[in-house]
Amino acid sequence: MAVSTPASGDNEASLATYGGLFVVTLTTLMYEIILTRIFSVTMYYHFAFVAISVALFGMTVGALIVHLRPERFRDVDLKAQLWKYALLFSVSIAASFITQMAVPFSPRWNLIAVYSVVATCVIIAIPFVFSGVIVCLALTRFPAKVNRLYAADLVGAALGCIAFVLLLNRFDAPSAVIAIAALASVSALIFASDGNQTRGMTLACVALFGFGGFALLNGIMAERHNPMLRIVWAKEAPEPLHDYEKWNAFSRVTVDGDFYTEFPPFGWGMSTTIPEDLRVNQLTMTIDGGAATVLTKYTGDPKETDFLRYDVTNLAHYIRSDADVLVVGVGGGRDMLSAFEFDQKSVTGVEINKQILDTTNGAFGDFTGHIDRDPRAKVINDEARSYLARTDKEFDLIQISLIDTWAASSAGAYALTENTLYTKEAWNTFFDRLKPGGVLSVSRWYSLRGNKPLETYRMTSLGAQVLKDRGIEDPRRHMVVFRGPEGGFQTSAATLIISPDPLSDDDIATLKREAERLEFPEVITPTYAIDDTFAGLVSPDGPGATVARFDEDISAPTDNRPFFFQMTDVGSFLNGSAFQDTHVTRPALVLAVLALTVLGLTAACIVVPLLLTTKRSEHEGMLPFYTYFSGIGLGFLLLEVSQLQRLSIFLGHPTYALTVVLFSVLLSSGIGSMLTERIVRTDKVATLLAPLAVLLVAIVVFGLLTPSVIHSMDDQTTPIRILVAVGLLMPLGLVMGMPFPIGMRVAGTRPGTPTAFLWGINGATSVCASVIGIAIALLFGISAAFWTGALAYVLAV
């Protein structure tokens, strides 16, 4: 078999080579990250890892094409090849995106659904294949400059993380994708101009102005809520044209409804005793197509909010009057209006997503009554845990009403993503900010389509465990749970009221009286539990024994394993119950379908072709290379994925983590790659091993120190946290950027070494690691994923 070998020196890496490669990786990362944002709407937020996996898969396939078809990539016409593939990259971004938007996505366990998953992954991988061809050519055809080219590759990718945020704050996501396609055509223009390719420059300009013009026009039309290109399928259903739609790097916010028609009030758990003639004006605000809240017309008349007295989420207001209230997740302002309705002394609303605040108090401020201007109210754009950790203010009531943080639904959509609110560490922070006798009110779903009250079980388990850890012997004196009536789709909500101090007899009596009046059934009180599971969870011995006996995982989540909505465990996979399509197991089923799809495509399109096209004799002496590039591929992605998850907790939002981690790791890795040119000599073993030894030490130090450093910064603002995260990641990324160019330089000294083949091996293991990392974190914790990555680097050394 013919193999791709490094150029002999006929090709020189010009400034245009660096520039074109920089633009390709810049736009590749922009497209990869924006897919995670779009998938949050069309699918669910945990599909972020799918975009990463598919991007890696596509780029590895591109490298494999270079390896298997060397006659197509001759050194004599390399510059022509570069501009052609750059142009294909640009055009395919737009074409594959439009095609993928037209494919209904249904991750279920049947043939049609699996086909839709596979088709989606293949379609979105196409642009990354062309990107992979370009990157592979650049890194294998100029071996003397591989360090600098690899640095240009990584720095371009790092800046793509920042450019994504800037772009999406200006454009809607579909228009932004076309704008990225336009920017990608600049790389074709650079490559074509380097070789004086008139035809290439002409076609690149056509793509640049064509895509750029369409993106601008569609963006203007989107501002007027009538775009030509928009999302038409979301969460397995047709997506209507919304009355209002706005994107940013956090979310897509839409608003629909009738300004002038009154309807029965919407609520999470409305009492059956609510007057039948009660009517209000409300609009529906939806975040990422899944998390719904309401905008309520409010002019300051208390009668407009009387309906809030009939909602189970507001029970705590009956026992804490004239209170200082904190609302976590302002949304459409409903919980803040509840504080007004109960004539509380003050209400502070904390919301991390500025777009939600701008929609509620800006675009629809006249409708909602500009509640942020009420003298009793204070609205803060911040992450709740961060704000509470650093504020000196204490509260009588902290309210969290069915907050899924970003984008979730009753189908368990958020189950594979970290949630900063439902962990032991978070609830300890909440308790610490309560006044003596203050209470935390948390509402979650009780029954979903008639299923067991798993979210309420786990919420109760979490509360009981936090109380036990704080040395409280009888948790039943500190917590009560009441549920609302069953509404449509056999769905009801429950509210837990919990305090680090015992609830008084008057508190218990008042809650029971009001709950009986409003027909809210008791779930847990000091003298009653609706079933043996709830009774066991609040026993003086703690919830541990009951949790261990329960079929699903209802243990208290921690920051190391913060998947509140994910209730399947290793046993569920081993006995096959995780593969049943139920409310509880569906998140695991989605993960299994996607993992099998990604791994199957990797095997079919990368591993099998490599094995079938390679003679046995060509493997002689290559085992160290295979092991090395496999190890650094696994290690790099496992460490990266684990830090994405860990810093989602620290920074408060997956988008922050994605941007900060990728930027820091890629930029510092690029610098590390540059440094290898100065410090590594292929003829001296010591200079080869030294950076790898430093890397192992850095990984151990990082793994041991990071949790404590992060915990010590709990009271810092988001900008300071970002700086801390960058400071932690940059030294690690610096040495993580060295193994690949070191391996490539050593491989380049061995005659006949198929360097593109090694690139493919590295990419294949990276694809697998992006899936394996999620699975390990889900089942065993984020730290386990990190240390598995460390072991992979040990294997490489």
Secondary structure by P-SEA (a helix, b strand, c coil): ccccccccccccccaaaaaaaaaaaaaaaaaaaaaaaaaaacccccaaaaaaaaaaaaaaaaaaaaaaccccccccaaaaaaaaaaaaaaaaaaaaaaaaaabbbbbcccaaaaaaaaaaaaaaaaaaaaaaaaaaaaacccccaaaaaaaaaaaaaaaaaaaaaaaaacccaaaaaaaaaaaaaaaaaaaaaaaccaaaaaaaaaaaaaaaaaaaaaaaaaaacccccccccccccccccccbbbbcccbbbbbbcccccccccccccccccccccbbbbbbbbbccccbbbbbbbccccccccccccccccaaaaaaccccbbbbcccccaaaaaaaaaacccbbbbbbccaaaaaaaccccccccccccccccbbbbcccaaaaaacccccccbbbbcccccccccccccccccccccccaaaaaaaaaaccccbbbbbbcccccccccaaaaaaaaaaaaaaaaaaccccccccbbbbbcccccccbbbbbbbbbcccccaaaaaaaaaaaaaacccccccccccccaaaaaaaccccaaaaaaaccccccccccccccccccccaaaaaacccccccccaaaaaaaaaaaaaaaaaaaaccaaaaaaaccccccccaaaaaaaaaaaaaaaaaaaaaaaaaaaaaaccaaaaaaaaaaaaaaaaaaaaaaaacccccccccccaaaaaaaaaaaaaaaacaaaaaaaaccccaaaaaaaaaaacaaaaaaaacaaaaaaaaaaaccccaaaaaaaaaaaaaaaaaaaaaaaaacccaaaaaaaaaaaaaaac
